[in-house]
Amino acid sequence: MIKVTLKDGKIMEFEKGTKISDIAMKISPALYKKALGAKLNGKDAELMTEVNEDCSLEILTFEDEGGKWTLRHTASHILAQAVKRVYPNVKLAIGPAIDTGFYYDFDADFTFTPEMLETLEKEVGKIIKEDLKLERFELPREEAIKFMKEKNEPYKVELIEDLPKDAIISFYKQGDFVDLCAGPHVPSTGKVKAIKLLSVAGAYWRGDEKNKMLQRIYGTAFTKKSELDAYLNMLEEAKKRDHRKLGKELDLFSIHEEGPGFPFFHPKGMVVRNELEGFWREKHTEAGYDEIRTPIILNEALWHQSGHWDHYKENMYFTKIDGEDYAIKPMNCPGSILVYKSSLHSYREFPLRLAELGLVHRHELSGALHGLMRVRCFTQDDAHIFMTKDQIKDEILNVIKLIDDFYKTFGFEYFVELSTRPEDSMGSDEDWEAATNGLKEALDAAKLPYKINEGDGAFYGPKIDFHLKDCIGRTWQCGTIQLDFQMPERFDLTYVGPDGEKHRPVMVHRVVFGSIERFIGILIEQFAGAFPTWLAPVQVRVMNITDAQKDYVAAIAKTLKSKKIRVEIDDRNEKIGYKIREAQLQKIPYMIIVGDKEMNENKISLRTRKGGDLGAMSLDEFISKITEEIENRVIE
């Protein structure tokens, strides 16, 4: 008998060789029905796997990320099988699961059309109904190469040839279809209840611009049709909220061929940006931060010293000055470190909080660029905090509270991940363990539930990531807190302790917005362009019914401007209904309408952008109302 320790700590005994699916059935028939995969001793495993020794076991369902990925990975194989059935001459490349579903890359001598996707979707449905078992088998490298050559799959051959000579290559068979794959998969195609093929895009083979352009079919998959329908409704809502479309309609920003990935902010976009930066400065001053500014170009030697050269140079831009090599900064931390090093420091100054709205540049492939969400230059709302080891817990708690205050202001819910040491990292095991434990202790003290994201930390330290959830259910990674023992060592940072001796400080890197550009994109979509009044580029539009009220309109606008309220005048010779509709399309929070009656009574008629008529009131009443709304940063 073998002992199996479950996620809740319960220990059960089973015969050696028992399949994980049978263990799931013993735990609960309901769990068995929902099960998609497993974690066996912390590693991905399939329900078909036999357990032959004492172990820890977690059964994964669609509610678990691992369960989602296993199901969607199988969905990509179903798509590939459908393509080979309908278009046998198409060549297969790769087909992984992704956060929102899956994709598969194909080499075809034709272009996939929406009508073709519909045909493929029908074939996908047939494969699901056939409930084909997924069976894993392995071949030695040379046999695997021969096998794929016989199937005339050159991309699979190339993938195998890149593997070590002694590698054992795994394949998965479902019916008459076989694909090169490491797994994991669900037991059969029938487990994938609902698949939708969404779009087609170009993708270079292996992400290299020098290689052939393939066609990438994107799709998504769920265990229930109702879940798929809800997701598709969310996508439709997301289209309406697309920040690129709204950014153009509301004249907030633009991106030009002369600078792909480099956004241009227009006057109205700058209002939003400046309000966010003003809010950021206000909150950071209250929290005891000092603001700095560092150059965007620094010499190459600095980036060797920081470790970015070894771990990040593929994402950096370079230039020459006076015959010497320089780099455009992809991160702000080395600049902040140089500020720290410019003077001696005592433990009495700690924690020392240096904040910076720093412009950084990172190379992104052109195909990855997406409005404000994925750009090549952006402003990080950075801060670097220098402290002693015994201050770690309290300071991380302070940062968590600050981030929480920020997100609540915008009405965001969020969840937290703790990302641990990646393969490409620097520093000792002891330092990494101490840093990771420091973050865990702070999260536990804050009573914040969190998930472990194995291997996704920064190359210099573990991190806490904050994922915002918007009003239509999407998540966005924004805030992060990174604990770093490496940079202080590399730059020989010191402080004078109470004993009069020099000691090494601990460094924390953190952002709240993450990228201001990206955060603006998120806010545009969160509010569908209808910013809360305090953020709105134009807060009030004043309109007349006839020319007789023009002077009264001008006087109202002047008074509002004197109260620092952002106001526009619409005194065009147009019908008032037309003016109101246009103001609503521009998503202006308040409209003041004045005719002879309002002018004679020295009042205003007030409407909201949602169509609400608030009736007649004095201008002073309105100023009091909107001022309170702005000062309290009210979210509608």
Buried (B, 14 or more C-beta within 10 A) or exposed (E): EBEBBBEEEEEBEBEEEBBBBBBBBEBEEEBBEBBBBBBBEEEBBBBBBEBEEEBBBBBBBBEBEBBBBBBBBBBBBBBBBBBBBEBEEBBBBBBEBEEBBBBBBBBBEEEBEEEBBEBBBEBBBEBBEBEBEBBBEEBEBEEBBBBBEEBEBBBBBBBBEEEEEEEEBBBBBBBEBBBBBEBBBBBBBBBBBBBBBBEBEEBBBBEEEEEEEBBBBBBBBBBEEEBBEEBEEEBEBBEEBBBBBBBBEBEBBEBEEEEEBBBEBBEBBBBBBEBBBEBBBEBBEEBEBEBBEBEBEBEBEBBBBBBBBEBBBEBBBEEEEEEEEBBBBBBBBBBBBBBBEEEEBEBEEBBBBBBBBBBBBBEBEEBEBBBBBBBBBBBBBBBBBBBBEEBBBEBBBBBBEBBBEBBEBBEBEBBBBBBBBBEEBBBEEEBBEBBBEBBBBBBEEBEBEBBEBEEBBBBBBBBBBBBBBBBBEBEBEBBBBBBBBBBBBBBEBBBBBEEEEEBBBBBBBBBBBBBBBBBBBBBBBBBBBBBBBBBBBBBBBBBBBEEEBEEBBBBBBEBBEEEEBBBBBBBEEEEBEEBBEBBBEBBBBBBBBBBEEBBEEEBBBBBBBEEEEBEBBEBEBBBEBBBEBBEEBEBE
